[in-house]
Amino acid sequence: MQNSFFKAIENKTGVSMEDLFTLANAISYADFTDEKQVRKIVKKVGRLANKPVSKELEDELTKSILQSGNSLSLKDIEKLL
């Protein structure tokens, strides 16, 4: 049952569960006051979402995240993109 659940998510999103778990783990342990880590996460989310992230958008998202200093969920990052 659990396997079919993950397959359904993969089919709907086009993103492997392994990639999602890797991203979730990175977000869970990320230091959202570290610009380098924040930029890495923004780029990874863009790649997984198959959405291009221009330098300007990356700068804007990074600045916004650094200013808040809070951890983010995948949903929060998705809204930003």
Secondary structure by P-SEA (a helix, b strand, c coil): caaaaaaaaaaaccccaaaaaaaaaaaaacccccaaaaaaaaaaaaaaacccccaaaaaaaaaaaaaacccccaaaaaaac
